[in-house]
Amino acid sequence: FDPARFSRLTFETPDPERYPALELARRVLEMGGDSGAVLNAADEVGTEAFLEGRIPFPKIVDLSRAVLEGHRPKSPACLEDVLEADRKARAEARRILEEW
């Protein structure tokens, strides 16, 4: 590995149509609080459903977006608060999946 070969890196603006989850990550940063835990939990439930063949891959982002849209951010005071946000987000994601 020669790091000098990578001394000139260039970056392009990502295409939001191709990478729709980036918009959700930006939204989480704006929302703050426990929103990151909520997005992660919804994504994990969606990924599990995809791997089980219950939803197509693009629906993972749709599920995550739906859970995040219904979330009201809270500032966690302790780890238990974050874990509670995770539990609630997973339950909401599963509820939404059942409706689909």
N, C-alpha and C positions, 0 to 999 in steps of 0.2 A: 504494500500500500504506500503510495507516494502522495502525501497531502498537497504537494506543490502542484500536482496535476489538477487539483480542484480549487485553485486560488481564485478563479474567476467564475463564480456561480451567477447565473441569471435566473430571475423568477418572473413568472407571468401571473396575471390576475386570474384566479380560478374561475371557471365557468359555472355560475350558479345552477344552470340547467343540468350540468353533468355531475355536480357535487352539491345536491340540495341540502345535505346535512350541515354544510358550513353555515348556512343561514340560521339553522337552529343553534349552532354553537355561538354565533354572534348574539342571538337573542338571549341566550343564557347569560352571557357576559353583561348584557344590559339589565336583565332582570335581577341578577345577583342572588344573594341569600342561598337557599337550598336548591336552587334551580338546576345546578349541575348534577346533583344527586338524582333529581327527578328525571332529567334527560337520560342519564346513564341507565337508570332502572328501566325506563320505557324502552330504550334501545336493546337492553339485554332480553327483555320479554319478547320484543319483536324478532330479534335474532334467533331466539329459541324456536319461535313459531315458524320462522323461515326454514330453519334446519330440520324441523319436523314435517315440512312440506305443507303447512297450513296456510301460508301466505307467500306471495311472490316477493322477491328481494326488495323492489322499490317500496313496498308497503311498510317496511321497517321505518322509513323516514316518515311516512304518513301517520303511523301509529305514534311515533315519538312526538310529532307535531301536535297531534290531537291531545295527548296527555299534557304536554307543555302549555297548550292554549287554555286548558282548564285549571292550571296551577296558579295559586297566589303565593308568591315567594315569601318566605319567612327567614329571618336571620337566626340560624341555629346557635344555641347557647352551649351545646355540648354534643358529644357524639351520638347520644340517644336521639336527639332532635333530627340529626341527619339520617339515622337509621329509620326513624319513623317516616320521614319524607320518602325514603326509598320504599318502604313497605306500602305506603299509600299509593305511590306512583305505580308500583307493580300491580296492585289490585285494580287500579283504574285501567291500566293497559290490558289486563286480562278481561275486564268487563267490556272494554271496547272491542276486543277481538271476538268475544262471544256475539256481539251485535253484528259483526261483519259476516 
